[in-house]
Amino acid sequence: MVGEGFDVGGYVDMMVLLLDLPLRDEYRDGVVANFERIQAIAQLVNEFPLPDNMEAASVFER
């Protein structure tokens, strides 16, 4: 269900108005394309199964 029916172009147009961002017409298609890529990546991350007993790490180490 994630992403079904989500209008990326409409979202970009709404955010431009809401945030009062100047977005020139020649850049709009590129911005929409990037948001579509972001949506696809986020969907993969959100669909990754995690066990119910998974806890957030309090300390991250490299």
PyRosetta script that sets phi, psi and omega in degrees:
from pyrosetta import init, pose_from_sequence

init()
pose = pose_from_sequence("MVGEGFDVGGYVDMMVLLLDLPLRDEYRDGVVANFERIQAIAQLVNEFPLPDNMEAASVFER")
pose.set_psi(1, -26.5)
pose.set_omega(1, -179.1)
pose.set_phi(2, -62.1)
pose.set_psi(2, 127.0)
pose.set_omega(2, 177.1)
pose.set_phi(3, 88.1)
pose.set_psi(3, -15.1)
pose.set_omega(3, -180.0)
pose.set_phi(4, -69.1)
pose.set_psi(4, 126.9)
pose.set_omega(4, 177.7)
pose.set_phi(5, 76.1)
pose.set_psi(5, 6.2)
pose.set_omega(5, 180.0)
pose.set_phi(6, -81.3)
pose.set_psi(6, 120.2)
pose.set_omega(6, -179.2)
pose.set_phi(7, -91.8)
pose.set_psi(7, 99.0)
pose.set_omega(7, -176.8)
pose.set_phi(8, -64.3)
pose.set_psi(8, -42.2)
pose.set_omega(8, 179.1)
pose.set_phi(9, -61.9)
pose.set_psi(9, -41.7)
pose.set_omega(9, 176.9)
pose.set_phi(10, -64.2)
pose.set_psi(10, -38.5)
pose.set_omega(10, 178.0)
pose.set_phi(11, -62.7)
pose.set_psi(11, -46.2)
pose.set_omega(11, 179.8)
pose.set_phi(12, -61.0)
pose.set_psi(12, -45.0)
pose.set_omega(12, 179.8)
pose.set_phi(13, -61.7)
pose.set_psi(13, -41.0)
pose.set_omega(13, -179.7)
pose.set_phi(14, -65.7)
pose.set_psi(14, -42.8)
pose.set_omega(14, -179.1)
pose.set_phi(15, -68.0)
pose.set_psi(15, -35.7)
pose.set_omega(15, 176.9)
pose.set_phi(16, -59.9)
pose.set_psi(16, -43.9)
pose.set_omega(16, 179.2)
pose.set_phi(17, -70.3)
pose.set_psi(17, -46.1)
pose.set_omega(17, -176.9)
pose.set_phi(18, -62.0)
pose.set_psi(18, -42.8)
pose.set_omega(18, -177.0)
pose.set_phi(19, -92.2)
pose.set_psi(19, -1.8)
pose.set_omega(19, -179.1)
pose.set_phi(20, 54.6)
pose.set_psi(20, 49.1)
pose.set_omega(20, -179.8)
pose.set_phi(21, -94.6)
pose.set_psi(21, 133.4)
pose.set_omega(21, 174.7)
pose.set_phi(22, -78.7)
pose.set_psi(22, 113.3)
pose.set_omega(22, 178.4)
pose.set_phi(23, -123.3)
pose.set_psi(23, 110.1)
pose.set_omega(23, -178.6)
pose.set_phi(24, -69.8)
pose.set_psi(24, 145.8)
pose.set_omega(24, -175.8)
pose.set_phi(25, -55.2)
pose.set_psi(25, -36.2)
pose.set_omega(25, -177.5)
pose.set_phi(26, -70.5)
pose.set_psi(26, -14.5)
pose.set_omega(26, 178.6)
pose.set_phi(27, -100.7)
pose.set_psi(27, -13.5)
pose.set_omega(27, -174.3)
pose.set_phi(28, -59.0)
pose.set_psi(28, -46.5)
pose.set_omega(28, -178.7)
pose.set_phi(29, -60.4)
pose.set_psi(29, -38.0)
pose.set_omega(29, 177.6)
pose.set_phi(30, -67.6)
pose.set_psi(30, -39.5)
pose.set_omega(30, 178.2)
pose.set_phi(31, -65.2)
pose.set_psi(31, -43.5)
pose.set_omega(31, 178.2)
pose.set_phi(32, -61.9)
pose.set_psi(32, -44.2)
pose.set_omega(32, 179.4)
pose.set_phi(33, -60.7)
pose.set_psi(33, -40.9)
pose.set_omega(33, 178.6)
pose.set_phi(34, -66.4)
pose.set_psi(34, -39.5)
pose.set_omega(34, 177.1)
pose.set_phi(35, -66.6)
pose.set_psi(35, -33.2)
pose.set_omega(35, 175.6)
pose.set_phi(36, -65.1)
pose.set_psi(36, -39.6)
pose.set_omega(36, 176.7)
pose.set_phi(37, -65.3)
pose.set_psi(37, -43.5)
pose.set_omega(37, 178.8)
pose.set_phi(38, -60.2)
pose.set_psi(38, -42.9)
pose.set_omega(38, 179.7)
pose.set_phi(39, -61.9)
pose.set_psi(39, -42.8)
pose.set_omega(39, -179.9)
pose.set_phi(40, -63.8)
pose.set_psi(40, -42.3)
pose.set_omega(40, 179.1)
pose.set_phi(41, -66.7)
pose.set_psi(41, -44.8)
pose.set_omega(41, -179.7)
pose.set_phi(42, -63.0)
pose.set_psi(42, -36.2)
pose.set_omega(42, 179.0)
pose.set_phi(43, -64.4)
pose.set_psi(43, -40.6)
pose.set_omega(43, 176.5)
pose.set_phi(44, -60.9)
pose.set_psi(44, -43.7)
pose.set_omega(44, -179.9)
pose.set_phi(45, -65.3)
pose.set_psi(45, -45.7)
pose.set_omega(45, -177.4)
pose.set_phi(46, -68.4)
pose.set_psi(46, -25.6)
pose.set_omega(46, -179.8)
pose.set_phi(47, -85.9)
pose.set_psi(47, -8.6)
pose.set_omega(47, -178.7)
pose.set_phi(48, -67.9)
pose.set_psi(48, 123.1)
pose.set_omega(48, -176.5)
pose.set_phi(49, -73.9)
pose.set_psi(49, 137.4)
pose.set_omega(49, 175.3)
pose.set_phi(50, -122.8)
pose.set_psi(50, 143.7)
pose.set_omega(50, 177.4)
pose.set_phi(51, -65.2)
pose.set_psi(51, 151.5)
pose.set_omega(51, -178.7)
pose.set_phi(52, -63.4)
pose.set_psi(52, -26.1)
pose.set_omega(52, -177.7)
pose.set_phi(53, -91.6)
pose.set_psi(53, 12.0)
pose.set_omega(53, -179.6)
pose.set_phi(54, -70.6)
pose.set_psi(54, 132.0)
pose.set_omega(54, 177.7)
pose.set_phi(55, -117.4)
pose.set_psi(55, 149.1)
pose.set_omega(55, 177.3)
pose.set_phi(56, -69.8)
pose.set_psi(56, 141.1)
pose.set_omega(56, 179.0)
pose.set_phi(57, -74.5)
pose.set_psi(57, 135.6)
pose.set_omega(57, 178.6)
pose.set_phi(58, -84.9)
pose.set_psi(58, -22.5)
pose.set_omega(58, 179.0)
pose.set_phi(59, -133.5)
pose.set_psi(59, 129.7)
pose.set_omega(59, 177.4)
pose.set_phi(60, -105.1)
pose.set_psi(60, 128.6)
pose.set_omega(60, 180.0)
pose.set_phi(61, -122.6)
pose.set_psi(61, 148.4)
pose.set_omega(61, 178.0)
pose.set_phi(62, -92.1)
pose.dump_pdb("model.pdb")
